[in-house]
Amino acid sequence: MPACNARTLSDGARRTRLLLTLPLLGALAAVPAVTPDPTPETRAILVDAVEAAAALDFYNARCRSDDSGRHSDNLNKQLVSKLRLTIVTVQDEWFPERGYRAVQKRLVEQSAELLRQAGGCKAAKEAGLPERLNERYRRGVAAIEALP
């Protein structure tokens, strides 16, 4: 039987401590960085940009048979890369409904009502609605790009 001395126990204790610490360090590394709570002005910019993307994607889906949702997708990519947020996070946290399903339902209803008030797709196009929606979307994207 090998003899135990203080040095052997110390090395064993160090190895045990290291083996117990590594999984904790790995778990901490897996935790995403927390984005600080945005200011009310930033929240308003984010909410407006999400609403603009949803309205433009609704118009394109309804009137142009373009169901790609590319404006929402592009906005989502921008939010993730710039602020580490998603559209769903913005809808859950900073929209009055405080839940993405209710927000998405309201946005669809609002967009449908806007299109109805314009007199349908043809009248909306003649009245310049797609251009106004696109301009609103671009302003929102530009405002997000300008954030620190």
C-alpha positions in Angstrom: 0.0 0.0 0.0 1.5 3.4 -1.0 2.2 5.8 1.7 0.1 9.1 1.7 1.9 12.2 2.4 0.9 15.8 2.4 2.1 16.5 -1.1 0.1 13.6 -2.6 -3.0 14.7 -0.9 -2.5 18.3 -1.9 -2.1 17.3 -5.6 -5.2 15.2 -5.4 -7.1 18.0 -3.8 -6.0 20.3 -6.5 -7.0 17.9 -9.2 -10.4 17.4 -7.6 -10.9 21.1 -7.3 -10.0 21.6 -10.9 -12.3 18.8 -12.0 -15.2 20.3 -10.0 -14.5 23.8 -11.3 -14.3 23.1 -15.0 -18.0 22.3 -15.5 -18.9 25.5 -13.7 -16.7 27.5 -15.9 -18.2 25.8 -19.0 -21.7 26.6 -17.7 -20.8 30.2 -17.2 -19.3 30.5 -20.6 -22.6 29.2 -22.1 -24.7 31.9 -20.5 -25.5 34.6 -23.1 -24.4 38.1 -22.5 -27.1 40.2 -20.9 -28.0 43.4 -22.8 -28.6 46.3 -20.5 -32.2 47.5 -20.3 -32.7 50.0 -23.1 -33.8 53.5 -22.6 -37.5 54.5 -23.3 -36.3 56.2 -26.5 -34.5 53.0 -27.7 -37.6 50.9 -26.8 -39.8 53.3 -28.9 -37.3 52.9 -31.9 -37.4 49.1 -31.5 -41.2 48.9 -31.3 -41.7 51.2 -34.3 -39.2 49.2 -36.4 -40.9 45.9 -35.6 -44.3 47.4 -36.4 -43.0 48.8 -39.7 -41.4 45.5 -40.7 -44.6 43.6 -39.9 -46.8 46.1 -41.9 -44.5 45.9 -44.9 -44.3 42.1 -44.8 -48.2 42.0 -44.5 -48.6 44.2 -47.5 -46.1 42.2 -49.6 -47.8 38.9 -48.6 -51.3 40.1 -49.3 -50.8 42.3 -52.3 -47.7 40.9 -54.0 -47.9 37.2 -53.1 -44.5 37.6 -51.4 -44.7 35.5 -48.2 -41.0 35.6 -47.5 -41.2 38.0 -44.5 -37.8 39.3 -45.5 -38.1 42.6 -43.8 -38.8 41.0 -40.5 -36.0 38.5 -41.1 -33.6 41.3 -42.0 -34.6 43.3 -39.0 -34.3 40.3 -36.7 -30.7 39.7 -38.0 -29.9 43.4 -37.3 -31.3 43.2 -33.8 -29.4 40.0 -33.0 -26.1 41.3 -34.3 -26.4 44.8 -32.9 -28.3 44.4 -29.6 -28.5 40.6 -29.0 -32.3 40.8 -29.1 -34.9 39.2 -31.3 -38.2 40.5 -32.7 -40.0 38.1 -30.3 -38.0 39.5 -27.4 -39.0 43.1 -28.3 -42.7 42.0 -28.7 -42.6 40.1 -25.3 -40.9 42.9 -23.4 -41.7 46.3 -24.8 -45.1 46.1 -26.6 -48.1 47.0 -24.5 -49.5 43.4 -24.9 -46.4 41.9 -23.3 -46.7 38.7 -25.3 -45.6 38.0 -28.8 -48.7 36.1 -29.9 -51.1 39.0 -28.9 -48.7 41.5 -30.6 -48.6 39.5 -33.8 -52.3 39.1 -33.9 -52.8 42.9 -33.4 -50.2 43.7 -36.0 -52.0 41.5 -38.6 -55.4 43.1 -37.7 -53.9 46.6 -37.9 -52.3 45.9 -41.3 -55.5 44.4 -42.6 -57.5 47.4 -41.5 -55.0 49.8 -43.0 -55.3 48.0 -46.3 -59.1 48.0 -46.1 -59.2 51.7 -45.4 -56.9 52.2 -48.4 -59.5 50.4 -50.6 -57.6 47.2 -51.3 -54.3 46.4 -52.8 -54.7 48.3 -56.1 -55.9 51.5 -54.4 -53.2 51.2 -51.8 -50.5 50.9 -54.4 -51.9 53.9 -56.4 -52.0 55.9 -53.1 -48.3 55.2 -52.5 -48.9 53.0 -49.4 -46.0 50.5 -50.2 -43.6 53.4 -50.5 -44.7 54.9 -47.2 -44.4 51.5 -45.5 -40.9 51.0 -47.0 -39.8 54.4 -45.9 -41.0 53.8 -42.4 -39.1 50.5 -42.3 -35.9 52.1 -43.6 -36.2 54.9 -41.0 -36.5 52.2 -38.3 -33.5 50.3 -39.6 -31.4 53.5 -39.8 -32.4 54.4 -36.3 -31.3 51.0 -35.0 -28.0 51.3 -36.9 -27.4 54.7 -35.3 -27.8 53.3 -31.7 -24.6 53.0 -29.7 
